[in-house]
Amino acid sequence: MMLLLLLLMAVVVVVVVVVQAKKQQQQHHKQLQQQQQQQQMVHHLQQQQQHHQQQHHQQQQEQQQQQQQKKKKKKKCMSVCC
């Protein structure tokens, strides 16, 4: 009788330990997934910022080119007039 009780207790303890271990693994897995999602979000935000900076840089270059073309036109006009 005592042996049966001890066996039963041992089985219960093993089951509880296994269940807890699985829960911890799942929690750890969830944490890993959350970290990965956060990293992806941060990476995505960085890409958006870089893209925005590139667009802004392109706009600046285009404006500079337009200004240079205007200057060239003025010079041509001056040389023709003279």
N, C-alpha and C positions, 0 to 999 in steps of 0.2 A: 504493500500500500504506500509506504513512504517512498519507495523507489519510483512508483508511478507518479506520485506528486512531484518528486524531484525532476523526473523526466519532463513532465508537463511544464514545470517552471522553466526548465532549461529551454524547451521549445519556444515558450512564450518570450523569453528573454532574447533568443536568437531572432525571432520574427520581429520583435520591436527594434532591435539593433539594425536589422536589414532595412526595415521600413524607414527608419530615421536616416540611415546612410543614403538611401535612394532619394529621400526628400532633400537632403543636403546637396546631393549631386544635381538634382533638378534646379534648386535655387542657384547653385553656382553656374549652371548652364544658362539660366535666365539672366544672371548678372553679366555673363560673357556676351550674350545676345544684346543686352541693353548697351553694353560698352561698345560693341561693334556698330550698333545703330547710331549711337552718339558720334562715333568716329566718322561714320559715313555722312552724317548730317554736317559735321564740321567741315569735312572735305568738300561737300557739296557747296556749302557757304563760301569756302575759300575759292572754289572754281567760279562761282557767281561774281565774287569781288574781282577776281583776276579778269574775267570777261568784261566787266564794267570798266575797269581801268584801261583795258585794251581799246574798248570802244572810245573812251574819252581821249586816249592818246591819238587814235585815228582821226577823230574830229579836229584835234589841235593841228595835226599835220595837214589836213585838208584846208583848214583856215589859213595856215601859213602858205601853202601852195597858191591859194587864191590871191593872197596879198602879193606874193611874188609875181604872179601873172599880171596883176593890175599894174605893178611897178614897171614891168617889162613893157606893157602896152603904152604907158605914159612915156617911157624913154623912146620907144619907136616913134610915137606921135611927135615928140620934141625934135627928134632927128629929121623927120620928114618936114616939119615946119621950118627948121633952120636950113 
